[in-house]
């Protein structure tokens, strides 16, 4: 009921406050009238998902993480690192340790959607074979914060698009990490392109992901991505897309807790 009321309020504001709607369209959510614009943004996201307008939906999801809402996420979910990463999901890190022992040529760590940097910092300390570690995030505020928090470490943080960063990167031996729900904000086409271009760009490479998937998503039969949940992010057929792009799956685990999660490692 609460979500329906918020959607109704967003619909009314969208139609009665065109100036605010235009600002939301332009990604200007923070600042004056932020609460009202958040309602409009949520309504527009739901409308884009319902109509199948994936381009618009992708833009709405990106705007979310570029705004103060993305910056606030890590403060709102302090259990994300301690309880989820070091607890429930750490089985994939133990599996990763075994894979990296066999792949000494993997010496560079990149985390997409690095957020507050805690996962990147832990992986950098746990695996000394990484001689460089970079975190990438769309949110400029959290990148600025990370640069201050980790200024005495060897970690680097960059704000921007992963595709652009990888195109500018020269080298190989990369482990690309996506933890806690990052690739879910890419469309299927974008994810296909990422898997293919990353494999061809910097071989040899590895990929580790921990991503939410819809509770009713049939992992054996479904081969197409679809929006799910309140946010209308994408539930992806990760195995199918990776194998199509020429990757070999070396570890796969599905966890069902408060949310359903895919934990996966792949090599190329």
NUZA-113455 format. One line per 5 residues: number of its first residue (from 1); their letters; for each residue z, y, x of N, C-alpha, C, CB. Coordinates in steps of 0.05 Angstrom, whole numbers. Each point is the difference from the previous one (the first is absolute). Glycine has a CB too. Example, Ala and Ser with C-alpha at 12.3 -4.5 7.8 and 13.67 -1.06 7.14 Angstrom:
# residues 2
1> as> 156/-114/264/0/24/-18/0/24/18/25/-23/-38 | -39/44/31/1/24/16/14/22/-15/-43/-13/24 .
//
This chain:
# residues 268
1> xxxxx> 0/-24/16/0/24/-16/0/25/17/24/-25/-36 | -7/25/58/1/23/17/-27/6/13/49/-10/9 | -62/-11/0/-26/3/13/-21/10/-20/11/-37/32 | -9/28/-57/-19/9/-20/4/30/-6/-1/-46/-20 | 26/55/19/6/28/-5/-10/17/23/40/-13/-27 .
6> xxxxx> -37/4/52/-10/14/23/-31/2/-1/40/-15/27 | -53/-7/-35/-29/0/-2/-9/20/-22/-1/-48/15 | 15/49/-37/-6/18/-22/3/29/9/14/-34/-34 | 8/40/48/5/27/10/-22/8/20/50/-6/-7 | -58/-13/24/-21/6/19/-27/6/-13/24/-29/33 .
11> xxxxx> -29/14/-55/-25/4/-15/-1/28/-12/-2/-49/-9 | 25/57/-4/2/26/-12/-4/22/20/31/-19/-35 | -17/16/58/-2/21/21/-29/1/12/49/-7/11 | -61/-16/-8/-27/-1/11/-19/16/-17/9/-45/18 | -6/44/-45/-18/14/-18/8/29/-5/-10/-44/-21 .
16> xxxxx> 36/50/22/9/27/-7/5/17/25/21/-19/-40 | -21/7/63/4/16/25/-22/-6/20/50/0/-7 | -75/9/1/-23/-6/17/3/9/29/-28/3/-41 | 42/20/45/4/9/27/16/-20/17/-2/48/-16 | 24/-58/4/16/-20/14/-16/-26/5/41/19/-21 .
21> xxxxx> -58/-26/1/-17/-24/3/-19/3/23/4/-9/-49 | -16/33/52/-18/5/22/14/-1/27/-28/29/-30 | 52/-19/31/16/-2/25/6/-29/7/20/45/-9 | -14/-61/-11/5/-29/5/-26/-13/10/35/-1/-36 | -58/8/24/-26/-10/9/-5/6/29/-17/5/-47 .
26> xxxxx> 27/18/56/-4/9/27/21/-10/19/-22/40/-18 | 40/-57/8/22/-11/17/23/19/4/-35/-26/22 | 36/48/-38/22/19/3/22/-7/-19/-32/36/14 | 49/-55/-7/21/-9/-17/27/12/7/-25/-42/-7 | 30/46/32/26/11/10/3/29/-7/0/-33/37 .
31> xxxxx> 25/43/-37/4/28/-4/6/8/-29/-29/8/39 | 19/14/-47/5/11/-27/-10/-19/-22/-2/47/19 | 18/-51/-39/-7/-17/-23/-4/-29/9/-20/39/-23 | 34/-47/44/-5/-27/11/6/-22/-21/11/18/45 | 11/-15/-60/7/-21/-19/-21/-3/-22/48/10/9 .
36> xxxxx> -59/13/-18/-21/-2/-20/-25/-12/11/19/41/-22 | -26/-34/47/-24/-11/12/3/-29/6/-10/45/19 | 34/-55/-14/4/-28/4/-6/-16/-26/35/10/35 | -27/2/-58/-6/-13/-25/-30/-1/-5/44/16/-18 | -58/5/25/-29/1/-4/-13/-21/19/2/49/-13 .
41> xxxxx> 8/-50/38/-12/-19/19/4/-29/-9/9/33/37 | 15/-39/-48/5/-27/-9/-19/-7/-24/48/3/15 | -51/16/-33/-18/-4/-22/-29/-5/9/29/29/-29 | -38/-12/48/-27/-3/10/-5/-27/15/-2/50/4 | 23/-59/10/-2/-26/13/-3/-22/-20/28/18/38 .
46> xxxxx> -12/-18/-59/-2/-20/-21/-27/1/-14/49/2/-6 | -59/22/1/-25/3/-14/-23/-11/17/17/40/-24 | -16/-35/51/-21/-9/18/0/-31/1/4/42/27 | 20/-54/-27/2/-29/1/-11/-12/-26/40/3/31 | -33/9/-54/-8/-11/-25/-30/2/-4/44/13/-19 .
51> xxxxx> -57/8/30/-28/4/-3/-17/-15/21/10/44/-21 | 4/-55/41/-15/-14/21/-12/19/21/-9/-36/-33 | 18/61/33/-11/20/19/15/-4/26/-11/33/-37 | 2/-52/54/15/-7/24/0/22/21/-12/-47/-9 | -10/63/10/-1/22/19/22/21/-6/-49/-7/6 .
56> xxxxx> 51/14/-31/21/19/-9/27/-12/4/-32/20/-33 | 35/-45/27/26/-13/3/9/0/30/-9/-29/-40 | -10/23/57/6/1/29/9/27/9/-33/-36/8 | 20/57/-18/7/28/7/28/6/-10/-48/13/-2 | 55/-22/-22/27/6/-11/21/-14/17/-20/4/-46 .
61> xxxxx> 15/-29/54/20/-14/16/4/13/27/-13/-43/-24 | -9/52/36/2/13/26/16/26/-2/-44/-20/14 | 39/35/-36/15/25/-4/30/-5/-2/-40/19/-23 | 47/-41/11/28/-7/-3/14/-1/28/-10/-26/-42 | -3/12/60/13/-4/27/-2/25/17/-11/-49/-3 .
66> xxxxx> -8/66/-2/-2/25/15/19/21/-9/-47/-10/8 | 58/6/-33/18/20/-11/29/-6/8/-31/6/-39 | 49/11/30/29/-4/6/10/-26/-12/6/49/2 | -19/-61/-22/8/-25/-12/-1/-22/21/-16/15/-45 | -5/-15/61/-3/-20/21/22/4/22/-49/-2/-9 .
71> xxxxx> 55/27/15/21/6/19/27/-9/-9/-27/39/16 | 32/-37/-43/26/-7/-11/4/-30/-4/-1/44/-23 | -21/-59/24/2/-28/-6/20/-15/18/-48/2/-15 | 47/4/41/17/-15/19/30/7/-3/-39/-1/31 | 44/26/-40/28/7/-6/9/-13/-26/-6/43/24 .
76> xxxxx> -12/-47/-43/6/-11/-26/5/-31/2/-27/37/-22 | 15/-49/42/2/-29/4/11/-7/27/-38/-7/-32 | 63/13/38/11/-5/27/2/-30/6/26/42/-4 | -26/-59/-16/1/-29/4/-26/-11/10/35/-3/-35 | -56/19/35/-27/-10/7/0/-13/28/-20/36/-28 .
81> xxxxx> 33/-24/47/-1/-11/28/21/-22/3/-16/45/17 | 41/-39/-24/22/-19/6/-2/-25/-17/29/39/12 | -32/-35/-38/0/-23/-19/-27/-14/-2/36/23/-25 | -57/-7/24/-27/-12/-4/-11/-10/27/-8/29/-40 | 5/-10/59/-14/-7/25/17/-19/17/-23/44/-1 .
86> xxxxx> 47/-37/7/17/-17/17/11/-24/-15/12/41/26 | -13/-40/-53/10/-22/-16/-22/-18/-11/39/29/-12 | -47/-23/-13/-19/-17/-14/-26/-5/15/20/17/-42 | -31/3/54/-27/-2/11/-1/-8/30/-13/34/-33 | 36/-39/45/0/-3/29/-13/-27/9/41/28/2 .
91> xxxxx> -45/-46/-21/-14/-25/6/-27/5/12/25/-23/-36 | -39/44/27/-27/6/11/2/11/29/-17/9/-47 | 39/4/54/4/9/27/6/-23/19/18/44/-18 | -3/-64/8/5/-23/16/-26/-16/5/47/-3/-18 | -64/2/-2/-26/-13/3/-18/16/19/4/-18/-47 .
96> xxxxx> -2/45/45/-15/17/18/8/-4/29/-4/33/-36 | 29/-38/41/10/-5/28/-15/-24/12/45/19/-12 | -48/-41/-4/-14/-23/9/-30/5/5/33/-28/-24 | -45/44/7/-28/7/3/-5/17/25/-6/-3/-49 | 24/22/54/-4/18/23/4/-15/26/15/38/-28 .
101> xxxxx> 2/-58/29/3/-16/24/-26/-13/9/48/-9/-14 | -65/3/-6/-26/-12/6/-22/21/5/14/-39/-28 | -7/64/23/-21/21/2/10/23/18/-17/-12/-46 | 21/8/72/9/21/18/-19/24/1/24/-35/26 | -49/30/-34/-20/22/1/5/21/-21/-33/-32/19 .
106> xxxxx> 50/26/-39/7/19/-20/22/18/11/-12/-32/-38 | 5/56/45/19/18/15/4/27/-12/-13/-24/40 | 0/29/-63/1/26/-13/9/-3/-29/-36/18/31 | 56/-3/-40/10/-2/-27/-7/25/-16/38/-29/16 | -49/26/-40/-6/22/-17/11/-7/-28/-42/14/26 .
111> xxxxx> 58/4/-37/10/-4/-28/-12/21/-18/42/-21/17 | -56/12/-38/-11/18/-20/20/4/-22/-47/-15/11 | 51/40/-20/21/5/-19/27/-4/11/-31/-13/-36 | 36/25/60/24/-6/15/25/12/-12/-28/-2/41 | 25/21/-59/24/12/-13/20/11/20/-7/-32/-37 .
116> xxxxx> 32/23/35/21/11/17/1/-11/28/26/7/-41 | -44/-25/47/-2/-10/28/18/-23/8/-14/45/10 | 32/-54/-28/19/-20/7/-12/-27/6/33/24/-28 | -53/-32/13/-14/-25/5/-15/1/26/-5/-8/-49 | -9/29/54/-15/3/26/20/-1/23/-35/28/-23 .
121> xxxxx> 57/-14/21/19/1/22/12/-28/5/11/47/-12 | -5/-62/-9/11/-27/3/-21/-18/13/29/7/-40 | -53/-7/31/-21/-17/11/-5/6/30/-21/-4/-46 | 21/30/52/-4/8/28/22/-10/18/-23/41/-16 | 48/-41/7/22/-10/16/1/-31/0/26/41/-11 .
126> xxxxx> -33/-53/-11/1/-30/-2/-22/-13/18/19/4/-47 | -42/9/49/-22/-11/15/-8/18/23/-16/-23/-42 | 27/18/65/-6/18/23/-28/-3/11/47/-4/12 | -63/-15/-22/-28/-2/9/-17/24/-10/5/-50/1 | 5/64/-21/-14/24/-9/5/23/20/4/-15/-49 .
131> xxxxx> -26/24/62/3/22/18/-5/27/-13/-14/-30/37 | 7/29/-63/-3/25/-15/5/-7/-30/-34/19/34 | 46/1/-48/6/-4/-28/-5/26/-15/34/-37/11 | -51/36/-31/-7/24/-15/4/-4/-30/-34/12/35 | 46/7/-48/4/0/-29/-18/21/-13/47/-16/6 .
136> xxxxx> -61/8/-27/-18/18/-14/8/2/-29/-38/-12/31 | 39/37/-42/8/4/-27/-15/25/-11/45/-22/8 | -50/22/-34/-13/22/-13/18/24/-3/-28/-32/-24 | 55/27/24/19/21/-6/7/15/26/18/-27/-38 | -26/52/39/4/16/24/29/6/5/-45/20/-7 .
141> xxxxx> 61/-17/-14/28/7/3/15/-23/14/-2/29/-40 | -3/-54/31/14/-22/12/-9/-6/28/6/-19/-46 | -31/25/52/-9/-3/28/14/21/18/-45/-17/-16 | 47/41/7/15/21/15/29/-8/4/-31/35/-18 | 43/-47/-2/28/-9/2/2/-22/21/9/13/-48 .
146> xxxxx> -28/-33/47/0/-22/19/-2/10/28/-20/-30/-35 | 2/49/40/-4/10/27/26/12/11/-48/9/-10 | 64/2/-7/26/10/8/20/-22/5/-9/43/-25 | 11/-61/6/20/-22/1/-5/-18/24/4/2/-50 | -29/-8/55/-7/-19/21/-12/14/25/-9/-34/-35 .
151> xxxxx> 17/59/40/-12/15/22/7/-11/27/2/40/-29 | 21/-55/31/8/-12/25/-11/-28/4/41/28/-2 | -58/-37/-15/-11/-27/2/-30/2/8/33/-18/-34 | -45/-6/37/-29/-1/6/-17/-2/-25/11/-21/43 | 1/23/-67/-15/-1/-25/-16/25/-4/35/-30/-19 .
156> xxxxx> -59/27/8/-17/22/-7/-5/0/-30/-22/0/45 | 19/24/-57/-4/2/-28/-23/19/-6/48/-10/-9 | -66/1/-9/-24/16/-6/-2/2/-31/-23/-15/43 | 16/38/-52/-4/5/-29/-30/-1/-5/42/28/-4 | -50/-44/-16/-28/-1/-7/-9/-27/-10/-8/35/34 .
161> xxxxx> -18/-38/-34/-13/-24/-11/-4/-22/21/-23/29/-34 | 30/-53/27/-1/-22/20/-29/-5/9/39/-21/-22 | -59/23/4/-27/-5/8/-9/20/22/-10/-17/-47 | 17/42/43/-8/20/20/14/-5/26/-7/33/-37 | 32/-41/36/14/-6/25/-12/-23/15/42/17/-21 .
166> xxxxx> -49/-39/7/-11/-23/13/-28/6/11/27/-29/-31 | -42/45/17/-27/7/10/2/15/27/-17/2/-47 | 38/14/50/4/16/24/13/-17/22/3/41/-27 | 9/-63/20/14/-16/20/-19/-17/16/40/-2/-30 | -36/1/56/-16/-16/18/18/-21/13/-32/39/9 .
171> xxxxx> 26/-64/-15/16/-21/12/2/-24/-19/25/34/26 | -10/-54/-18/3/-25/-15/29/-9/3/-49/-12/6 | 54/-12/-17/27/-11/3/20/12/-18/-11/-10/46 | 3/17/-71/18/14/-19/12/-19/-20/-28/41/6 | 54/-37/-12/12/-12/-24/3/23/-19/25/-36/26 .
176> xxxxx> -38/33/-50/2/20/-21/20/-10/-20/-48/15/7 | 68/1/-13/22/-7/-19/-1/17/-25/28/-15/39 | -25/2/-62/3/14/-25/24/-12/-13/-50/9/-6 | 72/7/4/25/-12/-11/9/15/-25/13/-13/46 | -6/-3/-66/15/10/-23/-17/13/-22/37/5/31 .
181> xxxxx> -63/-8/-30/-16/13/-21/-16/24/11/32/-16/-34 | -54/11/47/-17/21/11/-29/-5/-9/31/6/40 | -40/-30/-34/-27/-7/-7/-5/-1/-30/-3/-26/42 | 25/25/-58/-2/0/-29/-11/27/-10/38/-32/-3 | -39/52/20/-10/26/-9/-29/4/8/46/19/4 .
186> xxxxx> -59/-40/7/-28/1/6/-15/-16/-22/9/3/50 | -33/6/-57/-16/-16/-18/-10/-25/14/-14/42/-25 | 3/-60/9/-10/-25/12/-23/6/20/12/-24/-42 | -29/42/36/-22/7/18/10/12/26/-29/8/-40 | 49/9/38/12/12/24/14/-21/17/6/43/-25 .
191> xxxxx> 7/-62/12/14/-21/15/-20/-19/13/39/3/-31 | -60/-10/17/-22/-16/12/-11/14/25/-11/-19/-45 | 6/45/43/-10/15/22/19/0/24/-26/28/-32 | 52/-24/25/20/0/22/1/-26/14/27/33/-26 | -26/-55/12/2/-27/12/-25/-5/18/28/-17/-39 .
196> xxxxx> -51/25/29/-25/-5/15/-2/18/24/-22/-14/-42 | 26/40/38/-4/19/22/21/-4/22/-19/33/-33 | 44/-39/25/21/-4/20/-6/-25/17/34/22/-31 | -43/-43/18/-7/-24/14/-22/5/20/14/-28/-39 | -34/43/32/-23/5/17/5/22/21/-29/-14/-38 .
201> xxxxx> 48/31/32/4/23/17/16/-7/25/-1/29/-40 | 21/-45/37/18/-4/23/9/-29/3/16/47/-8 | -35/-64/10/6/-29/4/8/-5/29/-33/-12/-36 | 55/-4/42/16/-15/-19/21/16/-14/-8/-39/29 | 14/32/-53/19/14/-16/16/-19/-17/-30/40/-1 .
206> xxxxx> 53/-30/-8/17/-15/-20/8/19/-22/17/-31/36 | -9/20/-58/8/15/-23/25/-13/-12/-48/16/-9 | 68/0/3/23/-9/-15/4/17/-24/22/-18/42 | -19/6/-66/4/16/-24/23/-11/-17/-48/13/1 | 62/4/-13/20/-7/-21/-6/19/-23/36/-16/33 .
211> xxxxx> -48/5/-54/-11/16/-22/9/-11/-27/-39/13/28 | 45/4/-47/6/-9/-27/-25/-10/-15/39/32/-2 | -35/-51/-15/-22/-10/-17/11/-3/-29/-22/-24/40 | 5/26/-59/8/-1/-28/13/-28/-6/-37/33/-12 | 57/-32/-5/14/-25/-7/-19/-20/-13/42/26/-5 .
216> xxxxx> -62/-17/-9/-18/-18/-14/-27/-4/15/21/15/-43 | -22/-6/68/-25/-3/15/-3/-29/9/3/49/15 | -26/-61/-22/-5/-28/6/-13/-2/28/-6/-11/-49 | 22/4/69/-9/0/27/-21/-22/6/44/18/13 | -45/-38/-30/-19/-21/3/-28/6/-12/39/-32/1 .
221> xxxxx> -39/48/-22/-25/4/-15/-11/28/2/16/-35/-31 | 2/55/32/-10/28/0/-10/8/27/33/11/-36 | -56/2/36/-12/10/25/-7/29/-1/-18/-46/7 | 28/60/-26/-5/29/-2/26/15/-3/-44/-9/-21 | 45/33/33/24/17/-2/2/12/-28/-2/9/50 .
226> xxxxx> 27/-3/-58/4/13/-26/26/16/1/-26/-36/-24 | 26/59/9/25/16/0/23/-15/-14/-28/42/-1 | 52/-35/10/23/-13/-13/25/18/3/-19/-46/10 | 39/40/-26/25/14/2/-1/29/-10/10/-28/39 | 13/41/-38/2/27/-10/-17/20/16/46/-10/-15 .
231> xxxxx> -48/5/41/-15/18/17/-30/-3/-3/37/0/32 | -46/-23/-42/-28/-7/-2/-13/-3/28/-2/24/-44 | 18/-34/63/-12/-7/26/-14/-27/-3/37/26/25 | -50/-35/-3/-18/-23/-3/13/-26/10/-38/31/6 | 35/-51/-22/7/-28/8/-25/-12/12/37/-4/-36 .
236> xxxxx> -36/-4/61/-24/-9/14/1/-30/6/-4/45/21 | -20/-58/-20/-2/-28/9/-3/0/30/-22/-14/-44 | 44/18/59/0/4/28/-14/-22/16/42/26/-5 | -35/-51/-2/-13/-23/14/-30/1/-4/42/-27/-6 | -51/30/-18/-29/0/-6/-14/22/15/10/-18/-45 .
241> xxxxx> 1/43/45/-13/22/13/0/-3/31/14/29/-38 | 7/-40/49/2/-4/29/-20/-21/9/48/14/-1 | -49/-36/-13/-18/-22/8/-29/8/-3/35/-33/-14 | -41/49/-7/-27/10/-3/-8/18/24/5/-2/-50 | 15/16/61/-6/18/23/2/-14/27/18/37/-27 .
246> xxxxx> -14/-64/26/-1/-15/25/27/-4/14/-45/17/5 | 67/-12/-19/26/-4/11/10/-28/-4/10/48/-8 | 8/-57/25/13/-26/-3/30/4/-8/-32/-21/34 | 40/10/-56/28/3/-9/17/-20/16/-15/15/-47 | 35/-4/60/18/-18/16/28/-3/-12/-26/14/40 .
251> xxxxx> 32/3/-59/26/-2/-14/-3/13/-27/26/1/44 | -14/-15/-64/-1/11/-28/25/-9/-15/-51/-1/1 | 63/20/-14/25/-6/-16/0/18/-24/26/-15/42 | -19/4/-65/4/16/-24/29/0/-7/-47/-10/-16 | 59/34/12/28/2/-7/2/12/-28/14/4/48 .
256> xxxxx> 4/-15/-64/5/11/-27/29/8/-1/-36/-29/-21 | 41/55/22/27/11/-3/0/20/-22/11/-7/49 | -2/31/-44/-2/21/-20/-30/6/-5/44/20/13 | -60/-22/9/-29/3/-2/-12/-25/13/3/51/1 | -28/-55/-5/-15/-22/12/-14/11/25/-6/-24/-44 .
261> xxxxx> 9/10/66/-10/9/26/-18/-20/13/40/27/5 | -61/-18/8/-17/-16/18/7/7/29/-37/-2/-35 | 44/-18/51/5/3/28/-21/-15/15/50/5/-7 | -65/8/25/-23/-13/12/-5/10/28/-20/-5/-46 | 10/-13/63/-9/6/27/-29/-11/3/48/-1/19 .
266> xxx> -65/17/-8/-28/-9/4/-9/8/28/-10/4/-50 | -9/-19/61/-11/5/27/-30/1/-1/39/-22/21 | -50/37/-2/-29/2/4/-6/0/30/-6/25/-44 .
//
